Amino acid sequence: MLRLIALALLLSVLCRWLLGRWPWEYLRGPDSRSQALFRARKLLGVGARADAREIRDAHRRMTAMIHPDRGGNNAQMQDLNAARDLLLNDLPYEPPEHPNEP
């Protein structure tokens, strides 16, 4: 019995090391859209009612902190960009403002 537990533990650690996820994470279904939106808002530090300007400003602030040239890494930047894109795509369409038009 002890050998089976040790083997299961070893296989779990190998799975985590080789694939980047624990075995039980594969048992969960894919993230729902609402969970992905919640995580994106949390990563950028914006509220549920944030508009496009707030999302872009938050993205710029976070980019200044975690950019690879400033000690961050590419994976963090990819996550940050994906969060920005997800939140911007979730907003209702608003036509661009043209200050020169009447």
N, C-alpha and C positions, 0 to 999 in steps of 0.2 A: 504494500500500500504506500509506503514511504517513497519507494522508487517511482510510482506513478505520479505522485505529487511533485517530486523533483523533476521528472520528465516534463510534466505540464508546465512547470515554472520555467524550465529551460527553453521549451518551445515558445512560450509567451515572450520571453526576453529576445529570442532570436527573431521572432516575427516583428517585434518593435524595432529592433536594430536594423533588420533588412528592409522592411516595408514602411517603417515610420509610423505605424499604428499598432495599438494593442489588438489582440485577436477579438476581444469582445466589442471593439469599435466597429468591426465588420458586421456584427449582428444587428446593429441599429440601422434603421432605414436612412435614406438620404435626408439631409436637412430640409425642412420645409422653407418656403420663401419667407415666411414671417420670422423664422429663427435667423435666417441669413440677414434680413433687414435689421433685426435687433442687434446682431453682432457687428454689422457695418456701422450702425449708429453709435454703438459703444466704442468701437475702434476710433472713430472720428471725433467722438465726444459731442455729438449733436442730438437734439431732441427729435421726437417723432414728427413735429410740425416744422422742421427746418426747411427753408427754401433753398433754391439753387445757390444763391450767394453765400449763405451760411455754410453750406456743404463745401463749396470751393474754398472759402476762407479757412475752414477747419483743415481741409486737405493741405493747403499751403503751410499752415502752422506745423502740422505733423511732418510734412515733407522736410521742412527745415531742420527738424530734430532727428529724423531717422534716415536721411539720405545716405547712400553708401559713401559719399565723399566726407560725411561727418561722423563716421563710425557705425552706421547702420549696415544692413545687408540687403541684397536684392530681394530676398523672400519677403522681408518686411515692406519694402516698397511695392512689390506686386500685390500684397494683401491690402495695402493702403489704396492703391489705384483701383483694385477690384471693388473695394468698399465704396469709393467715390462713384465709380461707374454704376454700381447697383443702385445706390441711392438716387443718383441723377436720373436714371432710367425709370425709377419708380414714381417720379414726380409727374403730375399732369402736364401736358404740353402747354407752354406759354409762348406766344410769338415774341421774337426779340424786339426790344424797344429801339425805336429810331428817333433820336431827339430832333432831327432835322425835319421830320414830317409834321404836317399840321395836325 
